[in-house]
Amino acid sequence: MKIDTKILPQVARNELTDDYFKALDHSSFNCRENICDIQNIIFIYNANDETLKQWETFMGLPERKDYTLRDRQDRVVYTLTNKSIFTKQFLKQQAKIFTNGEIDIQENFPNYHFKIIFISIVGQPPNLENFKNMVNVSKPAHLTYELVFRYNTHGELAQHKLTHEQLKRYTHQQIYDTRVFEDRRS
């Protein structure tokens, strides 16, 4: 913000006052620059690659070159805000957020293990890597888990009486991992 010396009250004009206003202008510019720099450091969604690396290092998150800048920002924000207790309900809510799908949880207490079963999505859900990272960050260290995906089988296709004519619009891969019929789990 440049100071307009024309609107200031008339004061003795000399080199000293001109230098004073130039110094104010320069100081104002430096303050704005510093504020922008601080915003890029403090606000994770303003962070660039360099400041995000600092956050990841601080949080002990491994570097992921295959992640977009937004994925990395989301991972840092989630790690910072993760204060919830790791429960079935928490995991189901997170699955809706990350994968836009419904899950079921099967717990195996004696073996410190649980299964995450995707029940409303056929095939692997979108954003699966971020969901797995969230689970790894959130779960207690002594627990192991596995992911179970749902695929269409020949038996299900026959049970729903889908004909070859109805299925020929899909590729074999689409029939395997895309919803081609509606059921109670959808």
N, C-alpha and C positions, 0 to 999 in steps of 0.2 A: 504494500500500500504506500504509494508515493505521497508525500506531504505536499500539498499545494500551497506554496508560499504566498500566492496572490491573495488568498482569503484570510491570511493571518493579519492581526492588527498591525498597523504601521509601527515598526520599531526601527531603531537605528540600523540602517543597512550597512553592513561592512563585511569584510571577509570572515570575521569571527562568527557572526550569525549565519552566514551562508554555510560555513563548515559545520556549525552545530546542526543545522537542518539536514545536511548531507549525512552526517553521522547518525542522526535519528532514522533517516531513510534506510541506511545500510544496516542498522541494528534491527529495524523492523523486518527487513528482508531475511536476515539471519535467523530471527525468531521464527518466521514462517517456515523456513527450511528445516529448522530443528524440530518444529512441531510435526511436520510431514515425516521426518525420519523416525521420530518417536512413535507416531501412529503406525508406521510400517513394522516397528518392533513389537509394540504392545498389542495391537489388534491383529490377530492371526489371519483374519481374512483379508487384510491389507498386505500381508507378508509377501516378500518376493523369495526367490530361491535361496538367497544367501541368509536372510533372517529366519526362514523356515528351517534351514539346516541347524541353526543355533537352537531353535525350539526342540527339534528332534533329538539333538545331542543332549540337551538339558533333561528331556523326558526319558532318555535311554531307549528311544525308538530306533530300530535299524533303518538304514537308508534304503529306500525302494526307488530305483531308477525307473521302474515300469509304471509308477503312479503319476497321475497328473498332479499339477500344483493344487487343484481343488481337493483331490483325494488325500493328499498329504495334509492340507489344512484341516480337513474333516477329521483325520486320524488324531492330530494334535488336540483339536478342540474336544473330541470325544474323550481322549485320555485325561485331559484336564478336568472335565466335568463328570467323570465317572465316579460317582459317590454312592451309587445304588448297591444294594445287597444283591448278590447273584442268586436269583430265584427263578423258578419256572416262569412266573408271570413276567418278570423283567425280561427274560430271554424271548418270550413270545412278543412282547411289545417291540423289542429291538429288531426282531425278524420282520415285523410289519414295516418298520421304518427303513431298514436296509434293503430288504428284498421284495417288499410289497406282497408278502405271502404269509400263509398260516403254517405254523409248525406244531408238532407234538413232541413232547420230551419223555423219553423212557430212562428212568434212573436205575442204575445197578450199584446200589450202595456198598455191598461187600467188596466190589472190585474198584471202587472210586471212579466210576465211569458213567457216562450218560450218552444217549443217542439223541440227535436232533433230526427229526423226521419231517421233511417238507411234504405237507399233505395237500396243499392247494395249488402247487406249481408242478407242472410236468417238466421233467428235465432239470438242468441246473438253473437256479434263479439268477437274475441279474444282480450285479454288485456283490457277488458271493465272496470275493477276496476281502472286501471291507467288512463284511459280516463276520468272516472267520477271524480277522484281526481284532474286531470288537470282542468276540468270544475269548480269544487268547489273552487280551488285556484284562478282561473282567473276571474270568473264572478263577477260583482258587488254584494255586499252583499244583496241588496234589491230584487234581481231577484230570482225567483224560476224557476225550469225547470223539465221536465219529458223526459224520453227516450221512444221512440216508435220503436218497433222491427217489422220486417216483417217476416211472416210465410206463408207457403203454405196452401191454403184453398182448400176445395173440389171444389169450384167454379173455382178456377184458374186451378186446375188439369183437370177438365172437359173442360174448355175453350181451353186448349192446347191439348185436345184430347189424353191424355195419357191413355193407356189401362192398364188393370190389369196386363197383361203380362209384360208391360214395367216397372210397378211399383213394381213387386214382388221381384226384387233384392234389394229393400230398406226395412228397418224396418219402423214401423209406426212413430217412433221418427224421423228417417232420412227424411221421406217424409214431416214431419211437419216443421223441422228446417234446411233442407239442400237444396241447389239449385238442383232441379231435372229437370228443364226446363230453357231455355234461353228466356229472354224477353228484352224489351228496357231499363229496369232499371239495367241491369247487366253490 
